[in-house]
Amino acid sequence: KSAGDMFHSVPVTRAGLIVSKFAGAYVASLIPLAVGYIGLYIGALMPNVNASFSAITVSLIYTAFMMIFCGAFALIFIIIAGTVFDSIISLLVVNIGLPVISALIYDLCRGCLFGFPGYSMGDYLVYSSPFLYSIGRLLSFEDDLYIANTPADHIITWVEVLVVLALTALFFFLCFFLYNRRKSEKVS
């Protein structure tokens, strides 16, 4: 409680406080990402490696955007829960529990409902969590990374970029709204 009082006594808006903390964490996480992709670019320059630099660049940009997307989604749980332990538990429930429940319901429907389409379960599970979606899409890039001259629009479409940006904006709006409504800081 005293740490919260100290943060909220500083003449900074709540939105500014959230953005500054999020930006600091994001920039700190970009450092290992940049090191990893620099190594990938260096590896692509090696002889006998037929890698697509445009696919690697699109993958880098996609990963950076998805880090913001997943971070904004995780921030909702951090604001709602208040404590680190509660945030971790709620994130695990949403990102592991919901896909498992979805898989169970899908298998139940496929086994018990006559005429239920037998599509791949992975196609449905990818959309059950932002984290699973970003990992699933990133793994789909793997085939395109080692094909020279792969066009960028083959890897990711502008519609997908716009949907992810819109959802990220929605997650941030929800974070600001929830943070301004928190009663724990208003009680003092």
C-alpha positions in Angstrom: 0.0 0.0 0.0 2.8 2.5 0.8 4.5 1.8 -2.5 1.2 2.5 -4.3 0.7 5.7 -2.3 4.2 6.8 -3.3 3.7 6.2 -7.0 0.3 8.0 -7.0 1.6 11.0 -5.1 4.0 11.8 -7.9 2.6 14.5 -10.2 2.2 12.1 -13.2 -1.1 11.0 -14.6 -2.1 7.3 -14.2 -1.9 6.9 -18.0 1.6 8.3 -18.0 2.6 6.0 -15.2 1.3 2.9 -17.0 2.9 4.0 -20.3 6.3 4.7 -18.7 6.4 1.4 -16.9 5.3 -0.5 -19.9 7.7 1.3 -22.2 10.6 0.6 -19.9 9.8 -3.1 -19.7 9.3 -3.2 -23.5 12.6 -1.5 -24.3 14.4 -3.9 -21.9 12.9 -6.9 -23.7 13.9 -5.5 -27.1 17.6 -5.9 -26.3 17.7 -9.8 -26.3 15.4 -9.7 -29.3 17.8 -7.5 -31.2 20.8 -9.6 -30.3 19.0 -12.8 -31.4 18.0 -11.3 -34.8 21.4 -9.9 -35.3 22.7 -13.4 -34.9 20.1 -14.6 -37.4 21.2 -12.0 -39.9 24.8 -13.0 -39.5 23.9 -16.6 -39.9 22.0 -15.8 -43.1 25.2 -14.3 -44.5 27.1 -17.5 -44.1 27.9 -19.5 -47.3 25.5 -22.3 -48.2 22.7 -20.6 -46.3 19.8 -19.6 -48.5 17.8 -17.3 -46.2 15.3 -14.6 -47.1 16.3 -11.3 -45.5 12.9 -9.8 -46.1 11.3 -12.8 -44.3 13.7 -12.3 -41.4 13.0 -8.6 -41.2 9.2 -9.2 -41.3 9.6 -11.8 -38.6 11.5 -9.2 -36.5 8.9 -6.6 -36.9 6.1 -9.1 -36.2 7.8 -10.3 -33.1 8.2 -6.7 -31.8 4.6 -5.9 -32.5 3.4 -9.1 -30.9 5.4 -8.3 -27.8 3.4 -5.1 -27.4 0.2 -7.0 -28.2 0.8 -9.8 -25.6 2.2 -7.2 -23.1 -1.0 -5.1 -23.3 -3.1 -8.3 -22.8 -1.0 -9.3 -19.8 -1.2 -5.7 -18.4 -5.0 -6.1 -18.1 -4.4 -9.0 -15.6 -1.8 -7.2 -13.7 -4.1 -4.2 -13.2 -7.1 -6.4 -12.2 -5.2 -8.7 -9.9 -3.0 -6.2 -8.1 -0.4 -8.6 -6.9 2.2 -10.5 -8.9 1.1 -13.9 -7.7 -2.6 -13.2 -8.7 -1.5 -11.9 -12.0 0.6 -15.0 -12.8 -2.2 -17.3 -11.8 -4.8 -15.5 -13.8 -2.6 -15.4 -16.9 -1.9 -19.1 -16.6 -5.6 -19.8 -16.3 -6.5 -17.8 -19.4 -3.5 -18.9 -21.5 -3.4 -22.5 -20.5 -6.8 -23.2 -19.1 -8.9 -21.8 -22.0 -7.0 -23.6 -24.7 -7.2 -26.9 -22.8 -11.0 -26.4 -22.2 -11.4 -25.6 -25.9 -9.5 -28.7 -26.9 -11.7 -30.8 -24.6 -14.9 -29.4 -26.0 -13.7 -29.8 -29.5 -12.8 -33.4 -29.0 -16.1 -34.0 -27.2 -18.0 -32.4 -30.2 -16.0 -34.3 -32.7 -16.6 -37.6 -31.0 -20.2 -37.2 -30.1 -21.8 -35.0 -32.7 -22.6 -36.7 -36.0 -21.4 -34.5 -38.9 -19.1 -32.3 -36.8 -16.3 -31.1 -39.1 -12.9 -32.7 -38.4 -10.6 -29.8 -39.0 -7.3 -29.5 -37.3 -7.6 -28.5 -33.6 -4.5 -26.3 -34.0 -6.4 -24.0 -36.3 -8.9 -23.2 -33.5 -6.6 -23.2 -30.5 -4.4 -20.5 -32.1 -7.3 -18.0 -31.6 -7.9 -18.8 -27.9 -5.1 -16.7 -26.5 -3.0 -13.8 -27.8 0.1 -15.7 -26.7 -0.8 -18.9 -28.6 -1.7 -16.8 -31.6 1.6 -15.0 -31.7 3.6 -18.2 -31.2 1.6 -20.1 -33.8 2.0 -17.3 -36.4 5.7 -17.0 -35.6 6.2 -20.8 -36.1 4.4 -20.5 -39.4 7.2 -18.1 -40.6 9.7 -20.8 -40.1 9.1 -22.3 -43.6 9.4 -18.9 -45.2 12.7 -17.8 -43.5 14.8 -20.1 -45.6 13.3 -19.5 -49.0 15.2 -16.7 -50.7 13.2 -13.7 -52.0 10.0 -14.6 -50.1 7.6 -11.6 -50.5 6.7 -10.0 -47.2 2.9 -10.1 -47.9 3.1 -13.8 -48.2 4.3 -14.0 -44.6 1.9 -11.5 -43.0 -1.0 -9.5 -44.4 -1.9 -5.9 -43.7 -5.3 -7.0 -42.5 -3.7 -9.1 -39.8 -1.4 -6.1 -38.8 -4.4 -3.8 -38.5 -6.4 -6.3 -36.4 -3.5 -6.8 -34.1 -3.0 -3.0 -33.8 -6.7 -2.5 -33.1 -6.8 -5.2 -30.4 -3.6 -3.7 -28.9 -5.3 -0.3 -28.7 -8.4 -1.9 -27.2 -6.3 -3.7 -24.6 -4.5 -0.4 -23.7 -7.8 1.5 -23.5 -9.1 -1.3 -21.2 -6.0 -1.0 -19.0 -6.3 2.8 -18.7 -10.0 2.5 -17.9 -9.5 -0.3 -15.3 -6.5 1.5 -13.7 -8.5 4.7 -13.3 -11.3 2.7 -11.6 -9.2 0.8 -9.2 -10.4 1.3 -5.7 -7.2 0.3 -3.9 -5.5 3.6 -4.7 -8.6 5.8 -4.2 -9.1 4.7 -0.6 -6.2 6.7 0.9 
